[in-house]
Amino acid sequence: MLKRLALIGGAVAGLVLVRKKAKQQQAEQDLWTQATDDVHAPVATPAPAPAPAPAADDEAPTSA
C-alpha cells in the first residue's frame, strides 16, 4: 500500500513538473514572439497620389 502511494505521489509530482516546464516554455515563446513581431512586420507606406490629368477644354500653350 505504501509503495502504491509513493508511486502515485511520484507520478503526480512528475506531472506537475512537466506542466510547469511547459508553461515556462510557452511564456518564453510568447515573450519572444511579442518582442520580434514588430521587427519583421513590413511598414506600409502610402502610394503617392497620381498627378491630375489636364482637362479636355484646356489648350496647350503654343509659341508661334
Secondary structure as a PSIPRED ss2 file (coil, helix, strand):
# PSIPRED VFORMAT (PSIPRED V4.0)

   1 M C   1.000  0.000  0.000
   2 L H   0.000  1.000  0.000
   3 K H   0.000  1.000  0.000
   4 R H   0.000  1.000  0.000
   5 L H   0.000  1.000  0.000
   6 A H   0.000  1.000  0.000
   7 L H   0.000  1.000  0.000
   8 I H   0.000  1.000  0.000
   9 G H   0.000  1.000  0.000
  10 G H   0.000  1.000  0.000
  11 A H   0.000  1.000  0.000
  12 V H   0.000  1.000  0.000
  13 A H   0.000  1.000  0.000
  14 G H   0.000  1.000  0.000
  15 L H   0.000  1.000  0.000
  16 V H   0.000  1.000  0.000
  17 L H   0.000  1.000  0.000
  18 V H   0.000  1.000  0.000
  19 R H   0.000  1.000  0.000
  20 K H   0.000  1.000  0.000
  21 K H   0.000  1.000  0.000
  22 A H   0.000  1.000  0.000
  23 K H   0.000  1.000  0.000
  24 Q H   0.000  1.000  0.000
  25 Q H   0.000  1.000  0.000
  26 Q H   0.000  1.000  0.000
  27 A H   0.000  1.000  0.000
  28 E H   0.000  1.000  0.000
  29 Q H   0.000  1.000  0.000
  30 D H   0.000  1.000  0.000
  31 L H   0.000  1.000  0.000
  32 W H   0.000  1.000  0.000
  33 T H   0.000  1.000  0.000
  34 Q H   0.000  1.000  0.000
  35 A H   0.000  1.000  0.000
  36 T H   0.000  1.000  0.000
  37 D H   0.000  1.000  0.000
  38 D H   0.000  1.000  0.000
  39 V H   0.000  1.000  0.000
  40 H H   0.000  1.000  0.000
  41 A C   1.000  0.000  0.000
  42 P C   1.000  0.000  0.000
  43 V C   1.000  0.000  0.000
  44 A C   1.000  0.000  0.000
  45 T C   1.000  0.000  0.000
  46 P C   1.000  0.000  0.000
  47 A C   1.000  0.000  0.000
  48 P C   1.000  0.000  0.000
  49 A C   1.000  0.000  0.000
  50 P C   1.000  0.000  0.000
  51 A C   1.000  0.000  0.000
  52 P C   1.000  0.000  0.000
  53 A C   1.000  0.000  0.000
  54 P C   1.000  0.000  0.000
  55 A C   1.000  0.000  0.000
  56 A C   1.000  0.000  0.000
  57 D C   1.000  0.000  0.000
  58 D C   1.000  0.000  0.000
  59 E C   1.000  0.000  0.000
  60 A C   1.000  0.000  0.000
  61 P C   1.000  0.000  0.000
  62 T C   1.000  0.000  0.000
  63 S C   1.000  0.000  0.000
  64 A C   1.000  0.000  0.000
